[in-house]
């Protein structure tokens, strides 16, 4: 069975500082990996995804993530955060054969302070 | 495209009442997913459909929950009877199989359900 662990439930950071949100997954087969963002009172929006190819994936709003197969990680990074990045971030995995079924982590609440 | 549409956006009901949540997926999408989000359990997949057929309903918590997809543009999630522990935000999402876009799910804004 697949599972996703987001190691930090809350990450407070000051504006313009770098940030890393950590995600580890468990699976016996190859997976697809995703990061979604949820702004207050909204649905989830895809930030970026890894399906194959380059292990460094760039997404929207200046975010990027690196797939590390040996460490089964898919950490999300941004070199300089803005107040508007305050949101909840979800890491997710999917198997092709599951027809798009996503398994989500518990989420990390990113709080950017001035 | 208007995106995934959910209604109502907010629902307040009393314990024991029937609740029906509605979802209109993005046109052309062949997968539809229902999720529940709570503080305690996070995001849980309840059920998903492919071409209007339920594929996996293992996440449906109990027989009080049922979901249907009578056609490609409409799905319902029904709770009968509702209980206070069903209070949550319910999300609908849709996706389609097309090249590298496979598995990208587009989420609706959610329905916030409060059962008193």
Contacts between the chains, C-beta under 8 A, distances in Angstrom:
chain1	res1	chain2	res2	distance
A	32	B	103	5.4
A	34	B	103	7.6
A	34	B	104	7.7
A	36	B	107	7.8
A	42	B	109	6.2
A	42	B	110	7.7
A	43	B	4	7.5
A	43	B	91	5.9
A	43	B	93	7.9
A	43	B	107	3.7
A	43	B	108	5.4
A	43	B	109	4.8
A	43	B	110	5.4
A	44	B	91	7.1
A	44	B	93	7.7
A	44	B	105	7.9
A	44	B	107	4.4
A	45	B	107	7.2
A	46	B	104	5.7
A	46	B	105	7.6
A	46	B	106	7.8
A	49	B	103	7.5
A	49	B	104	6.4
A	51	B	100	5.8
A	51	B	102	7.7
A	51	B	103	7.6
A	90	B	43	6.6
A	94	B	103	4.9
A	96	B	102	7.3
A	96	B	103	7.5
A	98	B	56	7.8
A	99	B	31	6.5
A	99	B	48	7.3
A	99	B	50	5.7
A	99	B	55	5.9
A	99	B	56	7.9
A	100	B	31	5.0
A	100	B	33	7.5
A	100	B	48	7.3
A	100	B	95	5.1
A	100	B	97	7.9
A	100	B	102	7.1
A	100	B	103	4.8
A	100	B	105	6.7
A	101	B	33	7.8
A	101	B	45	6.4
A	101	B	48	6.3
A	101	B	56	6.4
A	102	B	33	7.7
A	102	B	45	6.9
A	102	B	103	7.5
A	102	B	105	6.3
A	103	B	45	7.7
A	104	B	42	6.5
A	104	B	43	4.3
A	105	B	42	7.6
A	106	B	42	4.6
A	107	B	42	6.1
A	107	B	43	7.4
